[in-house]
Amino acid sequence: MFQVNENYLKLPGSYLFSAIGKKVSVYSQANPDKKVIRLGIGDVTQPLAPAIIEAMHQAVDEMGKAETFRGYGPDLGYGFLREEIAKKDYQDRGCQIDSDEIFVSDGAKSDCGNIQEIFSQDSRVAVCDPVYPVYVDSNVMAGRTGDYDEKAGVWSKVIYMPCTAENHFVPKPPKEERPDLIYLCNPNNPTGTTLNRDQLKVWVDYARQVGAVILYDGAYEAYISDSDVPHSIYEIPGARSCAIEFRSFSKNAGFTGVRLGFTVIPKDLKCGRVSVHGLWARRHGTKFNGAPYIVQKAAMAVYSEQGRAQLKEQVAYYMNNAKVIRDGLESGGYQVYGGVNAPYIWLKTPDGMSSWDFFDWLLERANVVGTPGSGFGPSGEGYFRLTAFGTYENTVEAIERIKGLRRP
C-alpha cells in the first residue's frame, strides 16, 4: 500500500489564515446583517496603478501578434526584468548584485517555503518568535523540526528567538545552540517592527562566524521610511557570503492577485565548493515554469518614473491607514507597536486576554477581524495583529468601533 509523507500529519490544525477564514465565514453566515471589516489578512485593496495596467495591456497586445508572441519564457526570468531589478533595487543602493543572481518567481511565499529543499535535512533552523507561519511549516513538511509540544506551541528541533516588548522586538543570536538556517523578516511580519543597520550587522557577522545562512524576507521594504533601516541585507558588508534575500511585488505594487516576486542568491554563497546559487538554479529550472511574460512586463512599470510616483502614493495611502490604526488604538488605551516602517500594527491584548479570545471578542462586539498573535508562535500569545491594507473608510470605521467598545 502506498505511504504518505508523515511529516504533513505533524502539522497542527489548518493553516492560520484558513482557520481565520472559516471562523469569519461561520460568523457572517449566522449574522448576515452585520458588516464585517477585515483587517486580518495582509491583502491589498487598492487597484493596480495606471502605469502597470497600461504595461499589462501592451503585453497582452503583443501576445496577440505573431511577430511579438511569446511562448515558454526563461525559467529564471526575462533578462529585461532581472536587469531592471538589479539596477533599481540593488546597484542604485550601493549593493553589488548582478542580474544573473536574481531568480524571478510567482511570489516570495513560494520561494520562502521552497528554499529549504536545497539544504540538508539535518539543518538546524532558527526563527524569530513570533514568525510568519510558512517558515516553520515548510520545515515541518521536510521533517526538520522534530516533535511538536502542543502545550508550549514549539517544535523540539527549532531554535526560537523571542521578540517581545521586553527586548524591543530585537532577536538575539543563539549562544548555546548553533543554527544552520536563520529566518529574518525585516520589516517584520507580524510585529511591524524593524532591525536597524547596526542590529542587522550583528546577524551578518554572527552568520559568517558560525557558518549559517540568513534567509532574509524583505517583502515589506517599500514601507521603510527611517534612513537607518536597510532596504536590503546586502547593504550590510559581508552579506553576499551568508544571505539569501526574498522580495515580492505583492505589497509594494499590489500584485497579490497577479503574483510575482524574486529571490537573490549571490554567487559568493557557498558550502565548501558547492554553489548555493547553482543548486537553486537547478531546483528552479526543474520545478518552476517561469512567471508569465505579461506579468513580468507589468512589473517593468514598477520601475518606471511614472510607476514609481503612483506606487509611492499607494504606499503612502496604506501607511496613512497604519497611522489611523496606531493613533486610534493608543488613544483608546492600547499598547501598540509597529505601523511606522511597516503596514502591520502589533498590539498587546488588554487585561491578559488570550489572543484567540480577543479575536472572538473583536469579531462579535465590533465585527472587526484581525489575526491572533499565538498563530505566529508562542511569543505571539497576548498580542494581536491588524493590517493597514484595508480601505481608508473601513479602517477609520473599524478603529472607531474598537474605541467605542468597553474594554473587556
C-alpha positions in Angstrom: 0.0 0.0 0.0 1.2 3.5 -0.7 2.5 5.6 2.1 2.1 9.4 2.7 4.7 11.8 3.9 4.0 11.6 7.6 5.6 14.9 8.3 2.4 16.5 7.0 0.5 14.7 9.7 2.6 16.6 12.3 1.2 20.0 11.2 -1.1 21.2 13.9 -4.6 22.1 12.5 -5.0 24.1 9.4 -3.0 27.0 8.0 -3.5 30.0 10.3 -5.3 32.2 7.7 -7.5 29.3 6.5 -8.7 28.8 10.2 -9.5 32.5 10.5 -11.4 32.5 7.2 -13.6 29.6 8.3 -14.3 31.3 11.6 -15.3 34.6 9.9 -17.4 32.7 7.3 -19.4 30.9 10.1 -20.0 34.2 11.9 -21.0 36.1 8.7 -23.5 33.3 7.7 -25.0 33.5 11.2 -25.1 37.3 11.2 -25.9 38.4 7.6 -27.0 41.8 8.7 -23.5 42.7 10.2 -20.8 44.4 8.2 -17.6 42.6 9.0 -14.4 44.7 8.4 -11.4 42.5 7.7 -8.0 43.9 8.9 -6.5 40.4 9.4 -5.0 39.0 6.2 -2.4 41.3 4.5 -4.2 41.6 1.2 -4.2 44.9 -0.6 -7.4 46.7 -1.6 -6.2 49.5 -3.9 -6.3 48.7 -7.7 -3.2 48.3 -9.8 -1.5 51.5 -10.6 -2.4 53.0 -14.1 1.2 52.6 -15.3 1.0 48.9 -14.5 -2.3 48.4 -16.2 -1.0 50.2 -19.3 2.1 47.9 -19.5 -0.1 44.9 -19.0 -2.4 45.9 -21.9 0.6 46.4 -24.1 1.9 43.0 -23.2 -1.5 41.4 -24.0 -1.5 43.1 -27.4 2.0 41.7 -28.0 0.7 38.2 -27.3 -2.0 38.6 -29.9 0.5 39.2 -32.8 2.7 36.5 -34.3 5.8 38.7 -34.5 5.7 39.6 -30.8 4.0 36.5 -29.4 6.0 34.7 -26.5 5.7 31.1 -25.6 7.8 29.5 -22.9 10.0 32.1 -21.2 13.3 31.8 -19.4 12.6 29.8 -16.2 14.8 32.2 -14.2 13.0 35.3 -15.5 13.3 37.6 -18.6 16.6 39.4 -18.8 14.9 42.8 -19.2 13.3 42.5 -15.7 16.2 40.9 -13.9 18.5 43.8 -15.2 16.0 46.4 -14.0 15.7 44.8 -10.6 19.5 44.5 -10.2 19.9 48.2 -11.1 17.0 49.9 -9.3 16.6 47.7 -6.2 20.3 47.0 -5.5 23.0 48.7 -7.6 21.4 52.2 -7.1 21.5 51.5 -3.4 25.2 50.6 -3.5 24.6 46.8 -3.3 26.8 44.6 -5.5 24.1 42.4 -7.0 24.2 41.3 -10.7 21.2 40.4 -12.8 22.1 36.7 -13.1 21.9 36.5 -9.3 18.2 37.2 -9.4 15.6 34.5 -9.8 12.1 35.7 -10.8 9.2 33.7 -9.4 5.5 33.8 -8.6 6.0 35.3 -5.1 8.1 35.4 -2.0 5.8 33.0 -0.1 6.6 30.2 -2.7 10.3 30.9 -2.5 10.4 31.1 1.3 8.7 27.8 1.5 10.7 26.1 -1.2 14.2 27.3 -0.4 14.7 24.8 2.4 14.7 22.0 -0.2 18.3 22.7 -1.2 19.7 22.4 2.4 20.4 19.3 4.4 17.6 17.6 6.2 19.8 17.8 9.3 20.0 21.6 9.2 19.1 23.4 12.5 16.5 26.1 11.9 16.3 29.4 13.9 13.2 31.6 13.7 12.2 34.8 15.3 9.2 34.3 17.5 6.6 35.4 16.6 7.1 34.3 13.0 5.4 34.1 9.6 4.0 30.5 9.7 5.4 29.5 6.3 9.0 29.5 7.6 8.2 26.8 10.2 5.5 24.9 8.4 7.7 24.3 5.3 10.4 22.8 7.5 7.9 20.6 9.3 6.9 19.2 5.9 10.6 18.4 5.3 11.0 16.6 8.6 13.5 19.1 10.0 11.7 20.3 13.1 11.3 17.3 15.5 8.2 16.8 17.6 5.5 19.3 18.5 4.8 20.3 22.1 1.2 21.3 21.8 1.1 22.8 25.3 4.2 25.0 24.7 3.4 25.5 21.0 7.0 24.8 19.9 8.9 22.2 17.8 11.7 20.4 19.6 14.4 20.9 17.0 13.6 24.5 16.1 15.5 27.3 17.8 13.1 30.0 18.8 14.3 33.6 19.3 11.8 35.6 21.3 10.8 39.0 20.0 8.6 40.8 22.6 8.2 44.2 24.1 10.7 43.3 26.8 13.6 43.0 24.3 12.2 45.7 22.0 11.4 43.0 19.4 15.1 42.6 18.6 16.1 38.9 18.4 19.4 37.8 19.9 21.8 35.3 18.2 21.6 31.9 19.9 24.6 31.2 22.2 24.1 27.6 23.2 22.6 26.2 20.0 24.2 26.7 16.6 21.7 27.2 13.8 22.4 26.4 10.1 19.4 28.4 8.7 18.3 31.7 10.2 15.0 33.2 9.1 14.8 37.0 9.4 11.9 39.3 8.2 12.6 43.0 8.1 10.3 44.9 8.4 8.9 42.2 10.4 5.6 40.3 9.8 3.7 40.1 12.2 5.1 42.7 14.6 5.7 45.6 12.1 9.0 46.4 13.9 12.4 46.7 12.3 16.1 46.0 12.7 18.3 49.0 12.1 21.7 48.8 10.3 23.8 48.0 13.4 21.3 45.4 14.6 21.3 43.7 11.2 25.1 43.8 11.1 25.2 41.7 14.2 23.3 39.0 12.4 25.6 39.1 9.3 28.7 38.9 11.5 27.1 36.0 13.5 26.1 34.1 10.4 29.6 34.3 9.0 31.1 33.3 12.3 29.0 30.1 12.8 28.7 29.2 9.1 24.9 29.8 8.9 22.8 31.1 6.0 20.4 34.0 6.6 17.1 33.6 4.8 16.0 37.3 4.6 12.5 38.2 3.8 12.3 41.8 2.6 8.8 41.7 1.3 7.9 45.0 3.0 11.0 47.1 2.2 8.9 49.6 0.3 7.3 50.8 3.5 10.6 51.7 5.2 10.8 55.4 6.0 13.6 55.5 8.5 17.0 56.1 6.9 18.7 53.8 9.5 16.7 50.7 8.4 18.3 48.9 5.4 16.1 48.2 2.4 18.3 45.1 1.7 20.5 42.9 3.7 23.2 43.4 1.0 23.6 46.9 2.3 25.5 45.2 5.2 29.2 44.3 4.4 29.7 40.6 4.2 26.1 39.7 3.5 26.9 38.4 0.0 28.6 35.4 1.5 25.9 34.4 4.0 22.5 35.7 3.0 19.6 34.9 0.6 17.0 37.6 0.1 13.3 37.3 -0.9 11.3 40.1 -2.4 7.7 40.4 -3.5 5.7 42.7 -5.8 2.5 41.9 -3.8 2.7 44.7 -1.2 4.8 47.3 -3.0 2.8 47.1 -6.3 -0.4 45.4 -5.3 0.4 42.2 -7.1 -1.4 39.9 -4.6 -3.8 38.9 -7.4 -1.2 38.9 -10.2 1.6 37.1 -8.4 5.3 37.9 -8.9 8.4 38.0 -6.7 12.1 37.2 -6.8 14.9 35.7 -4.9 18.5 36.9 -4.8 21.3 34.4 -4.3 24.8 35.8 -4.6 27.4 33.6 -6.2 29.7 34.2 -3.2 27.4 32.0 -1.1 28.9 28.6 -1.0 29.0 25.4 1.1 32.6 24.4 0.6 33.0 24.3 -3.1 29.3 23.9 -3.8 27.5 27.0 -5.1 24.1 27.6 -3.4 23.3 29.8 -6.4 23.8 26.8 -8.7 21.6 24.5 -6.5 18.7 26.9 -6.6 19.1 27.4 -10.3 18.8 23.7 -10.8 15.8 23.4 -8.5 14.2 26.5 -10.0 14.7 25.2 -13.6 13.3 21.8 -12.7 10.2 22.7 -10.7 9.2 26.1 -12.0 8.0 27.0 -15.4 8.7 30.7 -15.2 6.5 33.7 -14.4 4.1 34.8 -17.2 5.5 37.3 -19.8 2.5 39.6 -19.3 3.1 39.8 -15.6 6.9 40.4 -16.0 6.2 43.2 -18.5 3.7 44.7 -16.0 6.5 44.6 -13.3 8.7 46.7 -15.6 6.3 49.6 -15.0 7.0 49.4 -11.3 10.5 50.8 -12.0 9.4 53.5 -14.5 9.3 57.1 -13.3 5.5 57.2 -13.7 5.0 53.9 -11.9 7.3 54.8 -9.0 5.3 58.0 -8.4 2.0 56.2 -8.5 3.2 53.4 -6.2 4.7 55.9 -3.8 1.1 57.3 -3.4 -0.2 53.8 -2.8 2.3 53.1 -0.1 1.5 56.4 1.5 -2.2 55.5 1.4 -1.6 52.3 3.4 0.8 54.0 5.8 -1.8 56.6 6.5 -4.1 53.8 7.4 -1.4 52.5 9.7 -1.2 55.8 11.4 -5.0 55.9 11.8 -4.9 52.4 13.5 -1.8 53.2 15.6 -3.0 56.6 16.8 -6.6 55.4 17.3 -5.6 52.4 19.4 -3.2 54.4 21.5 -5.9 57.0 22.3 -8.1 54.0 23.3 -5.5 52.9 25.8 -3.9 50.0 23.9 -0.2 49.3 23.9 0.8 49.4 20.2 3.9 48.6 18.2 4.9 48.7 14.5 3.0 50.7 11.9 5.8 53.2 11.3 8.1 51.3 8.8 5.6 48.6 8.0 1.9 48.1 7.2 1.3 46.0 10.3 0.2 47.1 13.8 1.0 44.7 16.7 -1.0 45.4 19.9 -1.0 44.0 23.4 -4.3 42.3 24.2 -6.0 44.0 27.1 -6.3 42.7 30.6 -4.4 39.4 29.9 -6.9 38.1 27.3 -5.6 35.3 25.1 -5.1 36.3 21.5 -7.9 34.0 20.3 -10.3 35.3 23.0 -9.5 38.8 21.8 -10.1 37.7 18.2 -13.6 36.4 19.2 -14.4 39.5 21.3 -13.5 41.9 18.4 -15.4 39.8 15.9 -18.5 39.5 18.0 -18.6 43.0 19.5 -17.1 45.2 16.8 -17.4 42.9 13.8 -13.7 43.5 13.1 -11.3 40.8 12.0 -7.6 40.7 13.0 -5.0 37.9 13.5 -4.4 36.3 16.8 -0.7 36.6 17.8 -0.5 33.0 19.0 -0.9 31.9 15.4 2.6 33.2 14.8 4.3 31.3 17.6 4.4 31.0 21.4 5.8 34.6 21.9 2.8 35.9 19.9 0.4 34.9 22.7 -1.0 38.0 24.3 -0.6 40.0 21.1 -2.8 40.7 18.1 -2.1 41.9 14.5 -4.0 44.4 12.4 -3.1 45.3 8.9 -3.2 48.7 7.1 -4.3 47.2 3.8 -8.0 47.9 4.1 -9.7 50.9 2.5 -9.3 54.2 4.4 -13.0 54.4 5.1 -13.2 50.8 6.5 -10.0 51.4 8.5 -11.5 54.5 10.2 -14.8 52.8 10.8 -13.0 49.7 12.3 -10.9 51.8 14.7 -13.9 53.9 15.8 -15.8 50.6 16.6 -12.9 49.3 18.6 -12.5 52.6 20.5 -16.3 52.5 21.2 -16.1 49.2 23.0 -16.0 48.9 26.7 -12.6 47.2 27.4 -13.0 43.6 28.4 
